[in-house]
Amino acid sequence: MCERSLATFEFWSGGRDRAVMLTYEEMEEVESALEDIYPDGMTDTELNDLFWFDFGFVCESIGLSYDEENDEVIRN
């Protein structure tokens, strides 16, 4: 992954729209999960695209759900 914290990563476009839905603590959890899932790291574009186009996966990686139709994170 990039060398900086996921919580301070500068997302763009749709990636940014999704990233702001998560709290700082949730972003830290996602960072930890992604380090396990992608041990060789990700490029900035891969990371941004993951948030933009597969935000449901991002949410699921930390036990949340994403309602794509209503564009909202569901915290149980």
N, C-alpha and C positions, 0 to 999 in steps of 0.2 A: 504494500500500500504506500501511499505517499508518506513522506517523512514527518509531516505535520499532523496534528490532531484532527480527527474527523470533525470535531465540533468547531474547528476554526477553518476548515476547508472552504474555499470560495466556490460553491456550486454556481451554475449558471442555468438560465432558461428553466425548463421543466424540473430539472434536478433541484434547483433552488426552491421552486414552489413546493416540492415535497419535503425537502430537508427542514424547512421552517415549521413543519407540523410536529416534529419531534422535540422533546425537551433535551437539555444538555445531558442529563443522566441517560436518557434513551440513546442519544448519539454515542455516548461512551460505550454502552452495551453493544450497539451496532458495530462500532469499531472493533471491539473484542471478537465478536462473532465473525466479522469479515476477515480478521487476521487468521482465524482458524479455517475458514472456508477457502480463502485464497492465500495460502502460505507464501506464495511467490510474489504477492503484492498485486496491485492494479495500477493502471495508468490513471491519470486525472480524468480522461475521457471515459474510460471504463467505469470508474466510480460514479461520475455524474450520470452516465447513461443507466447504470443500475438503479439509481434513485428515480430517474425520470421515467424509465420504461418498465421497471420491475419492482416498484415500490412495495407491492404486496409481499414479495420475497423478503425485502429488507425488514418489513414489519414482522413477518412470521419468524425471522431469525431471532427475534427477542420476545416472542410470545404475544405480539399485538396482531390485530387484523386491520386490513385496509379496505374500506368500502369505496371501490373505484367509481361507482355510479354517483355517489354523493361527495367524492373526493375528501374523505375524512378518515382519520385513524380511530379505530375502536379499541379502547382500553377496557379490558374486563376486570 
